[in-house]
Amino acid sequence: MATVTPPTYSLPVIAREDLAQDANKLFEVAPRSLFVFDSGASLPTAGTSDDLGFYQGTHGTNFPYVGTGDFKTTSITRKARFTFTLPPEYVSDGAVFIRLRAGMVTTVADTSCTIDAAAFKASSSAGAVITGSDLVTTSATTINSLTWANVDFAVTQSGLVAGDELDVLITIAGVDGASATAVIAGFRAFIGCTIRG
């Protein structure tokens, strides 16, 4: 019986620059990956002092988030940090933004509650050194609503390339003076950017 040799096929090689470009592709920042802004420790299980906290929620009922803890009848400024590496698909100088899906968990503050973001780029040549100034151009924004909404913070993208590392600080400031029930703000974080592939 004759041996039959199956045909061989080769797939075309497609360069990344020939792939479709997608704007505003979101990458989630897992709540557990945020850390205490001035020590690097894991976030506490509840916001306290000047630190935001990690709230795991109940499986099947609540999704984990980062939040303030109860600040009824007081004023707070609480923070947390995370780092993010722009993915290989990122288009150089393409749009970058920080999206915080944020709002109040239980009761709105009777005065105010805002969220803010700051981002710095790590030096590409000096390891753990920051380059330049804050890249975020958007001001603090109110989140004093029980309906969570997207809050976007624009990032200056000039000079950014795939592999660049961003060091991001999130700050929630709240003032409440009259609530009888818990006043808690929370958020989930995402990075949006323009990619190919």
N, C-alpha and C positions, 0 to 999 in steps of 0.2 A: 504494500500500500504506500502510495506517495505521501511524503510529508508536506503538509500545507503550512506555510509560514503566514501568520496573521499580518495584516497591514499595520504599519506604525503611523502614529499621528503625532504631530508636534503642535503644541498650543502657541499662539503668537505671544511674544513678550510685549506687554503694554507699559510704557513709561508712565510714572505717576503723573507727570504734567499733562498726559493725554486723558486722564480719568476725569469724570464729571466732578465739578466743584460743588460742594454743599455748604451753604452759609448757615450759621447759627446751630451747628451740631452740638448737642449737650452731652457733657460728661459729668456723671454724678460724683460728688465728693461724699464718701460714706460718713455718716455722722460720727462713727467711732474713730475715724481718722483725724478728727480735730483734736487739738491738745491745748494744755494750759499755756497761755501766751508768753509768760515770763519764766517758766521753769521747764517746759517740755514734758511735764507729767501728763498722764491720762486725765481727761476731764473728770471732775467729781460727778457723782451720781445725781447731784442737784446743784444748781447755780448757787454760789455763795461768795461773799466778799466782792472781789472784782473779777471772778471767773464765771463763765457760762458753764452749764452742766450737760451731761449726756443723759437723755431719757430714753430708756429702752422700750417703753410701752408694753402692752399686753399682746402677745402673738395672736393674730387673727382679729384684733380690735384696733390697735394703734401701731403706727410705724415709728421706728426710732427717730428722734430729732434732737437738736441742740437747743437748750432753752435757759431762761434766766433764773428759774425758781421764783417763788412767790415774793413780790415786792410791794404788796399792798401797804398803804400808809407810809411810804418812804420813797427815797430817790436812789437809783442805782446807775452804775456804769459797769457793765460786765463784758468780758472779751474772751475770744478763743482764736487760735491760729490753725492754718493748714498749709501744706505746700502742694503744688501742682506742676507737673511737667507737661509742656505742650507736646501733643502726640506726634508720631512720625508723619501722620497725614496732614498736619497743620500747614497751611499755605503761608509762606513768609509774608509778614506785614498784613496778614488778613485780620479781620475783625476778631476781637477777644472781649468777652464780658463775663462778669461774675453775676450769676442769677441766684438770688435767695428767695425761696418760696417761704414766705414768712407771715406771721400774724399773731394774734393773741389766742391762748389755749383755753382760757376759762372766762375771764372777765376783762373788759377793756380798762385801761388806766383812766382815771378821771381827769388827768392833766395831759400827759403825752407819753408816747413810746416810739422811738426811732431806731433804725438799724443803719449801720454804716460799714463800708469796706475800704481797706487800703491794701495795695499790692506793690511789692518791690521785686525786681529781677535779680537773681543771683548772678554774680560775675561769671562769664564763661571762661575766664583765664585765671581767676584767683580763688577757686574753691568756694569756701563759705563766706564770701564777701558780697555785700549788696552793691549793685550798680545803680547810680542815679537816684531819682526821687520817686515819690509815690506815683504810680501809673494810673490810678483811678481818678477819673474826672467828674464823677457824679457825687453830689452831696448826700448827706444823711437823709433818709426818707422815712416817713411815718409808716408804722405797721400796726397802729392802734385800732385794729378791727378783728372781729371774730371770724371773718371770711379771709382765709389765707390767700395771698396774691403774689405774683412774681414781682420782685424788685430787682431791676437790672442796674449794674454798675459798670459803666463803660471803662475799658482799659486802653490806654494809649498803646497802639500796636506797632508803631514805627520801630523798625529794627528787631522785632521779635521773629524768631525762627523756631522750627521744630526742635525739641530738646531743651529749649530754654525753661528754667525753673522759676516759678513764682512763689513768693512767700506772702500769704494773704492773712490779714487780720480782720476779724469781724467784731464789731462793737454794738451792743444794744444799750441804749440809755432810756430809762423810764422814770416817770414821776407820777406818784399816786398819793392822794391824801385822804380819800374818803371811802374806799371800798371795804365792804364787810366780808367779801369772799376773796379767794386767791386771785392774784393778778400775775399771770405768767405769760411771757412772750417766747416764741420759738421759731425755728427755721430749719430748712434743709438747703444744702448748698450744691450748686452746679457751676461748671465752667462751660461757657459757650464759645465756639471758635469756628473759623472757616477752614474746611478740610478738602482734600482730594482723596477719594478712595474710601 
